[in-house]
Amino acid sequence: MKPVQRPLHVAIIMDGNGRWATRRGLPRSEGHRRGMTVVRQTIRAALDLGVGYLTLYAFSSENWKRSEKEVAFLMQMCEVMITEELPFLIKNDIRFRHIGRKEELPETLKSAIRRGEDLTKNNRALCVVLAFNYGGRQEMVDAVRRLAGDVKEGCLAPDDIDEKAVAASLYTAGIPDPDLLVRTSGEMRLSNFLLWQICYTELYVTKVFWPDFRKKDFERALKEFRKRTRRFGGAHD
């Protein structure tokens, strides 16, 4: 079995904004602001490198535990980023998609997300998936609720619930599972991210904090991916 040359779907846990700022004597907000700039650079890099899907973990369901001031800043920053990036996405045939619970977000942010998804829904060059107010366990709970509702309504028999049915009920329905998961800042954990989808995903951890992540670091991750041989549980050659 030959190594795969290029991942179709790259997912990134963008970690280290706060620590990057703290080590420089800056407020945490400055780390997040710098991280937003890197998001823009990374979308452009993914387009240049021929990646088909790019999923970015921006705000987890656990991040609500942070200070009210920091959470408000992150909400506002996300709204600004979507609004400012939309012309670029449209011009470059990039689709925008959100995964996570929208109902808990501010109305203005929900509106920006809906507008971004609607205006780019037919774009095909790259799909940028923003995981915002996302949690892997939450996603599974919501999927189970959908399936239970279908069973209750008589649309689905319990014996017909299989992996395909579960996958179709997830936030990521219609999106291929990630081939490569990149985590910045050196932390060795999944942080409740895409728990169903990454069962056979290749993992790559870099000690680089997200605000310092550049195209060369993205290329380094893809180069490492090309060295891997994906067997999906099969025997060695």
Long-range contacts (C-beta under 8 A, 24 or more apart in sequence): 1-229, 1-230, 1-231, 1-234, 1-237, 2-229, 3-226, 3-227, 3-228, 3-229, 3-230, 4-179, 4-225, 4-226, 4-228, 4-230, 5-226, 6-49, 6-50, 6-51, 6-222, 6-225, 6-226, 7-51, 7-178, 7-179, 7-180, 7-202, 7-222, 7-225, 8-51, 8-52, 8-53, 8-176, 8-179, 9-51, 9-52, 9-53, 9-54, 9-55, 9-175, 9-176, 9-177, 9-178, 9-179, 9-180, 10-46, 10-51, 10-53, 10-54, 10-55, 10-178, 10-179, 10-180, 10-181, 10-182, 10-221, 10-222, 11-54, 11-55, 11-56, 11-57, 11-178, 11-180, 11-181, 11-182, 11-193, 11-194, 11-197, 11-198, 11-201, 12-42, 12-54, 12-55, 12-56, 12-57, 12-181, 12-182, 12-183, 12-184, 13-57, 13-181, 13-182, 13-183, 13-184, 13-190, 13-191, 13-193, 14-38, 14-39, 14-56, 14-57, 14-58, 14-184, 14-210, 14-213, 15-183, 15-184, 15-185, 15-187, 15-191, 15-209, 15-210, 16-184, 16-185, 16-208, 16-209, 16-210, 16-211, 17-209, 17-210, 17-211, 19-185, 19-209, 20-209, 20-210, 20-211, 20-212, 21-211, 28-70, 29-70, 29-73, 31-211, 32-70, 32-73, 32-74, 32-77, 33-77, 34-211, 35-210, 35-211, 36-77, 36-80, 36-81, 37-211, 38-210, 38-211, 38-212, 38-213, 38-214, 39-81, 40-81, 40-85, 41-214, 41-215, 42-213, 42-215, 42-218, 43-85, 43-88, 43-94, 43-126, 43-128, 45-215, 45-218, 45-219, 46-126, 46-128, 46-218, 47-92, 47-94, 47-125, 47-126, 48-215, 49-218, 49-219, 49-222, 51-126, 52-126, 52-127, 52-176, 53-126, 53-127, 53-129, 53-175, 53-176, 53-178, 54-126, 54-127, 54-128, 54-129, 55-99, 55-129, 55-130, 55-131, 55-175, 55-178, 55-194, 56-128, 56-129, 56-130, 56-131, 57-131, 57-134, 57-191, 57-193, 58-130, 58-131, 58-132, 59-100, 59-131, 59-132, 59-133, 59-134, 60-131, 60-133, 60-134, 60-135, 60-191, 60-192, 60-193, 61-100, 61-101, 61-133, 61-134, 61-135, 61-138, 61-192, 62-135, 62-192, 75-105, 75-106, 75-109, 78-109, 78-112, 78-130, 78-132, 79-106, 79-108, 79-109, 79-112, 82-112, 82-113, 82-115, 82-116, 82-130, 83-112, 86-115, 86-116, 86-119, 86-120, 89-116, 89-120, 89-123, 89-128, 90-119, 90-120, 90-123, 92-125, 92-126, 93-123, 93-124, 93-125, 93-126, 94-120, 94-123, 94-125, 94-126, 94-127, 94-128, 95-120, 95-121, 95-122, 95-123, 95-124, 95-126, 95-127, 95-128, 96-120, 96-127, 96-128, 96-130, 97-127, 97-128, 97-129, 97-130, 97-175, 98-129, 98-130, 98-131, 98-132, 99-129, 99-130, 99-131, 99-132, 99-134, 99-139, 99-171, 99-172, 100-131, 100-132, 100-133, 100-134, 100-135, 100-138, 100-171, 101-133, 101-134, 101-138, 101-142, 102-133, 104-133, 105-132, 105-133, 127-175, 129-172, 129-175, 131-193, 131-194, 134-171, 134-193, 135-192, 136-190, 136-192, 136-193, 136-194, 136-195, 136-196, 137-192, 137-195, 139-170, 139-171, 139-172, 139-195, 139-196, 140-170, 140-195, 140-196, 142-169, 142-171, 143-169, 143-170, 144-169, 166-196, 167-196, 170-196, 170-197, 172-197, 177-201, 179-225, 179-230, 180-204, 180-221, 180-222, 180-225, 182-206, 182-218, 182-221, 184-208, 184-209, 184-210, 184-213, 185-209, 185-210, 200-230, 200-232, 200-233, 202-228, 202-230
